[in-house]
Amino acid sequence: MASPQEVSVGLVQMRCTADPEENMRKALAGIRQAADRGAQVVCLQELFRSLYFCQSEDYDNFALAEPIPGPSTETLSAVAAELNVVIVAGLFEKRAEGIYHNTAAVLDADGRYLGKYRKMHIPDDPLYYEKFYFTPGDLGFKVFRTRYANIGVLVCWDQWYPEAARLTALRGADLLVYPTAIGWHPGEKDTHGGAQHSSWEVIQRSHAVANGCHVVSINRTGHEGDADGGIEFWGQSFVADTSGQVLARAAVDREETLVVSCDLSRTATARTHWPFLRDRRIDAYGELTRRYIDEE
């Protein structure tokens, strides 16, 4: 029998299409597959209802947004209650006319909408023109106390920031969950692809070590955009334990649903044997609020 501190986490790695309804059906099928295999918490990727539209600055894409709570959370809520699973879902939120967010919604295992996290760090890079679409989050770093675990949710670009992981962990997260959409520019893959992917995985595994909690990262897969360019999403969704070891990793180039058992009791062990939280010099970190420390 599983320990009461073990939680089974499902990661639904999808190849998205231009049809939001088809993507929703695919996500629901993945949730059911994960639940059938024992998942108690099921995580969907960033902006799972659509292609990654931020490759271009196109006003028509704002029509993809919806209120949260709204139609997608209602659909997911019904499935969460039916299957007794917690769902973390990355959505394009319309907050008001002209104010949109890249958001993750959390539904508890009884179907209750627990709330949302709005992506705090918004990138602006070639084919990742997110500043055109998304207002930076204003809800702060959040932890959702679900039936099975305390879940801290961050989104994609947030995963590069140790401050975000730390502040979320300090709120009591058992799991740091990162819905993600990241991949290679095909023309750069041969030269830089290995290093880029390694950096992405290593930085998140380091958050697991530094904070003594599990990390769950859910990426999309498949090529999106121009045939001679676009983005080749690298998949490889994974779960890392409190020592940063990868417990499971999905494929690069195909859809896959992972189900991974996470022993939450490891957090207590990690934080007593590697007492980083105890030894933090919180009296000495005030300058972290500065953009750069100029010695003038």
C-alpha positions as CSV (number, residue, x, y, z in Angstrom):
1,M,0.0,0.0,0.0
2,A,1.3,3.5,-0.9
3,S,2.4,5.8,1.9
4,P,-0.1,8.6,2.7
5,Q,2.7,10.9,1.7
6,E,3.1,9.5,-1.8
7,V,1.2,11.3,-4.5
8,S,0.9,10.1,-8.1
9,V,1.4,12.8,-10.7
10,G,0.3,12.7,-14.3
11,L,2.0,14.8,-17.0
12,V,0.1,15.1,-20.3
13,Q,2.5,16.0,-23.1
14,M,0.6,17.0,-26.2
15,R,1.0,17.9,-29.8
16,C,-1.4,20.8,-30.3
17,T,-3.5,21.8,-33.4
18,A,-5.2,25.0,-34.6
19,D,-8.5,23.7,-33.2
20,P,-9.1,24.5,-29.5
21,E,-11.9,22.0,-29.2
22,E,-9.7,19.2,-30.6
23,N,-6.9,20.2,-28.1
24,M,-9.4,20.1,-25.3
25,R,-10.6,16.6,-26.3
26,K,-7.0,15.5,-26.5
27,A,-6.3,16.9,-23.0
28,L,-9.3,15.3,-21.5
29,A,-8.3,11.9,-23.0
30,G,-4.8,12.4,-21.5
31,I,-6.3,13.2,-18.1
32,R,-8.5,10.1,-18.2
33,Q,-5.5,8.0,-19.2
34,A,-3.4,9.4,-16.4
35,A,-6.3,8.8,-13.9
36,D,-6.7,5.2,-15.1
37,R,-3.1,4.6,-14.3
38,G,-3.5,6.0,-10.8
39,A,-2.7,9.7,-11.1
40,Q,-4.0,11.9,-8.4
41,V,-2.7,15.2,-9.8
42,V,-2.7,15.7,-13.5
43,C,-0.8,18.6,-15.2
44,L,-1.4,20.1,-18.6
45,Q,1.1,22.1,-20.6
46,E,1.2,25.9,-21.0
47,L,-1.5,27.3,-23.3
48,F,-2.7,23.7,-24.1
49,R,-5.9,24.8,-26.0
50,S,-4.0,26.3,-28.9
51,L,-0.9,26.3,-31.0
52,Y,1.8,28.4,-29.5
53,F,0.5,31.6,-31.1
54,C,3.3,33.9,-29.7
55,Q,5.5,33.1,-32.6
56,S,3.9,36.2,-34.3
57,E,2.3,39.4,-33.2
58,D,-1.3,38.9,-34.5
59,Y,-4.3,40.7,-33.0
60,D,-6.6,37.9,-34.2
61,N,-5.0,35.6,-31.6
62,F,-6.6,37.6,-28.8
63,A,-9.9,35.8,-29.7
64,L,-8.4,32.6,-28.2
65,A,-8.5,34.1,-24.7
66,E,-11.3,33.4,-22.2
67,P,-12.2,34.4,-18.7
68,I,-10.9,32.3,-15.7
69,P,-13.0,30.8,-14.3
70,G,-14.8,30.2,-17.5
71,P,-15.6,27.6,-20.1
72,S,-12.4,25.6,-19.9
73,T,-12.3,25.5,-16.1
74,E,-16.0,24.4,-16.1
75,T,-15.1,21.5,-18.4
76,L,-12.1,20.5,-16.5
77,S,-13.9,20.9,-13.2
78,A,-16.5,18.3,-14.2
79,V,-13.7,15.8,-15.1
80,A,-11.8,16.5,-12.0
81,A,-14.8,15.7,-9.9
82,E,-15.7,12.6,-11.9
83,L,-12.2,11.2,-11.7
84,N,-11.2,12.5,-8.2
85,V,-8.1,14.1,-9.6
86,V,-6.5,17.5,-9.2
87,I,-5.9,19.3,-12.5
88,V,-3.4,22.1,-13.3
89,A,-4.1,23.7,-16.6
90,G,-2.3,26.4,-18.6
91,L,-4.8,28.8,-20.2
92,F,-4.9,32.2,-22.1
93,E,-6.8,34.4,-19.8
94,K,-8.9,37.4,-20.8
95,R,-9.1,39.6,-17.7
96,A,-10.6,42.7,-19.4
97,E,-10.5,44.4,-22.7
98,G,-6.8,44.9,-23.4
99,I,-5.6,43.0,-20.3
100,Y,-4.6,39.4,-20.9
101,H,-2.6,36.9,-18.9
102,N,-0.7,33.6,-19.4
103,T,-2.4,31.8,-16.5
104,A,-2.6,28.4,-14.8
105,A,-5.8,27.3,-13.2
106,V,-6.1,24.7,-10.4
107,L,-9.1,22.5,-9.9
108,D,-9.3,20.3,-6.8
109,A,-10.3,16.7,-6.8
110,D,-13.9,17.5,-6.0
111,G,-14.1,19.8,-9.0
112,R,-13.8,23.1,-7.0
113,Y,-11.9,25.9,-8.7
114,L,-9.2,26.8,-6.2
115,G,-7.7,29.7,-8.1
116,K,-5.1,30.8,-10.6
117,Y,-1.5,31.8,-11.0
118,R,-0.6,34.5,-13.5
119,K,2.8,34.1,-15.2
120,M,5.1,36.7,-13.6
121,H,8.1,36.7,-16.0
122,I,7.1,37.5,-19.6
123,P,9.7,36.8,-22.3
124,D,10.3,38.7,-25.6
125,D,12.6,36.7,-27.9
126,P,12.5,35.7,-31.5
127,L,9.3,33.5,-32.0
128,Y,8.5,34.1,-28.3
129,Y,6.8,37.4,-28.5
130,E,4.8,37.1,-25.3
131,K,5.0,40.8,-24.2
132,F,2.7,41.5,-27.1
133,Y,0.0,39.3,-25.6
134,F,0.5,39.0,-21.8
135,T,0.4,41.5,-18.9
136,P,2.8,40.4,-16.2
137,G,1.1,38.5,-13.3
138,D,0.0,40.5,-10.3
139,L,-1.2,37.8,-8.0
140,G,2.3,37.0,-6.6
141,F,3.6,33.5,-6.1
142,K,1.0,31.1,-5.0
143,V,0.5,27.7,-3.5
144,F,-2.8,25.7,-3.8
145,R,-3.7,23.4,-1.0
146,T,-5.3,20.5,-2.8
147,R,-6.6,17.2,-1.6
148,Y,-3.4,15.4,-2.3
149,A,-0.6,18.0,-2.1
150,N,0.3,21.6,-1.7
151,I,1.0,22.7,-5.3
152,G,3.1,25.7,-6.3
153,V,2.5,26.7,-9.9
154,L,4.8,28.7,-12.1
155,V,4.8,29.0,-15.9
156,C,7.5,28.4,-18.4
157,W,9.9,31.5,-18.4
158,D,9.3,31.6,-14.6
159,Q,11.3,28.3,-14.4
160,W,14.6,30.2,-15.0
161,Y,14.3,32.3,-11.9
162,P,15.5,30.8,-8.5
163,E,13.7,33.7,-6.7
164,A,10.3,32.5,-8.1
165,A,11.0,28.9,-7.0
166,R,12.2,29.9,-3.6
167,L,9.3,32.2,-2.8
168,T,6.8,29.6,-3.9
169,A,8.6,26.9,-1.9
170,L,8.6,29.2,1.2
171,R,4.8,29.2,0.9
172,G,4.7,25.5,1.6
173,A,4.8,23.9,-1.8
174,D,5.3,20.1,-1.9
175,L,5.5,20.2,-5.7
176,L,6.7,23.0,-8.0
177,V,4.7,22.6,-11.2
178,Y,5.8,24.3,-14.5
179,P,3.4,24.2,-17.4
180,T,5.8,24.9,-20.4
181,A,6.1,25.6,-24.1
182,I,9.7,25.5,-25.1
183,G,11.7,24.2,-28.0
184,W,14.4,24.7,-30.6
185,H,14.6,27.0,-33.5
186,P,15.3,24.3,-36.1
187,G,18.2,26.2,-37.6
188,E,20.0,26.4,-34.3
189,K,19.3,22.9,-33.1
190,D,22.4,21.2,-34.4
191,T,24.7,23.8,-32.9
192,H,23.0,24.9,-29.7
193,G,20.2,22.4,-29.1
194,G,21.9,20.1,-26.7
195,A,23.2,22.9,-24.5
196,Q,19.8,24.7,-24.6
197,H,17.9,21.6,-23.5
198,S,20.4,20.7,-20.8
199,S,20.3,24.2,-19.3
200,W,16.5,24.1,-19.2
201,E,16.5,20.8,-17.3
202,V,19.4,21.6,-15.0
203,I,18.0,24.9,-13.8
204,Q,14.7,23.2,-12.8
205,R,16.5,20.3,-11.2
206,S,18.5,22.8,-9.2
207,H,15.2,24.3,-7.8
208,A,14.3,20.8,-6.5
209,V,17.7,20.6,-4.7
210,A,17.7,24.1,-3.4
211,N,14.2,23.9,-2.0
212,G,13.9,20.3,-1.1
213,C,10.7,19.6,-3.1
214,H,9.7,17.8,-6.3
215,V,9.7,19.6,-9.6
216,V,7.1,18.7,-12.4
217,S,7.7,20.2,-15.8
218,I,5.2,19.7,-18.6
219,N,6.2,20.6,-22.1
220,R,4.5,20.3,-25.5
221,T,6.0,18.4,-28.5
222,G,5.9,18.7,-32.2
223,H,6.8,21.3,-34.8
224,E,4.7,24.5,-35.0
225,G,5.0,27.4,-37.4
226,D,6.7,27.8,-40.8
227,A,7.9,24.6,-42.4
228,D,11.4,26.1,-42.9
229,G,11.5,27.7,-39.4
230,G,9.0,27.8,-36.5
231,I,9.7,26.0,-33.3
232,E,10.4,22.4,-32.8
233,F,9.1,21.8,-29.2
234,W,11.4,19.4,-27.5
235,G,8.9,17.6,-25.3
236,Q,10.9,15.7,-22.6
237,S,8.5,16.6,-19.8
238,F,9.9,15.3,-16.6
239,V,9.7,14.9,-12.8
240,A,12.7,15.5,-10.5
241,D,12.8,14.5,-6.9
242,T,14.2,16.5,-3.9
243,S,17.8,15.5,-4.8
244,G,17.3,16.7,-8.4
245,Q,17.3,13.2,-9.9
246,V,15.0,12.7,-12.8
247,L,12.3,10.1,-11.9
248,A,10.8,10.0,-15.4
249,R,11.2,11.8,-18.7
250,A,8.9,11.8,-21.7
251,A,10.0,11.4,-25.3
252,V,11.3,14.2,-27.5
253,D,9.0,13.9,-30.5
254,R,5.8,12.2,-29.5
255,E,2.8,12.7,-27.3
256,E,3.0,10.9,-24.0
257,T,1.3,10.7,-20.7
258,L,3.7,10.1,-17.7
259,V,2.5,8.9,-14.3
260,V,5.1,9.3,-11.6
261,S,5.0,8.5,-7.9
262,C,6.4,11.3,-5.7
263,D,7.2,10.6,-2.1
264,L,6.5,13.9,-0.3
265,S,8.1,12.7,2.9
266,R,11.4,13.3,1.1
267,T,10.9,17.0,1.6
268,A,11.4,16.7,5.4
269,T,14.4,14.5,4.9
270,A,16.0,16.8,2.3
271,R,15.4,19.9,4.4
272,T,16.9,18.5,7.6
273,H,19.9,16.8,5.9
274,W,20.5,19.8,3.6
275,P,19.2,22.6,5.7
276,F,19.3,25.4,3.2
277,L,16.2,27.0,4.5
278,R,17.6,27.0,8.1
279,D,20.8,28.6,7.1
280,R,19.5,31.3,4.8
281,R,20.8,34.8,5.7
282,I,17.5,36.6,5.3
283,D,19.1,39.6,7.0
284,A,21.6,40.0,4.2
285,Y,19.4,39.6,1.0
286,G,17.9,43.0,0.8
287,E,19.8,43.9,-2.4
288,L,18.0,41.2,-4.3
289,T,15.4,43.9,-5.0
290,R,17.9,45.9,-7.0
291,R,18.2,45.4,-10.8
292,Y,22.0,45.3,-10.6
293,I,24.5,46.2,-7.9
294,D,26.5,49.1,-9.2
295,E,29.7,49.8,-7.2
296,E,29.5,53.6,-7.4
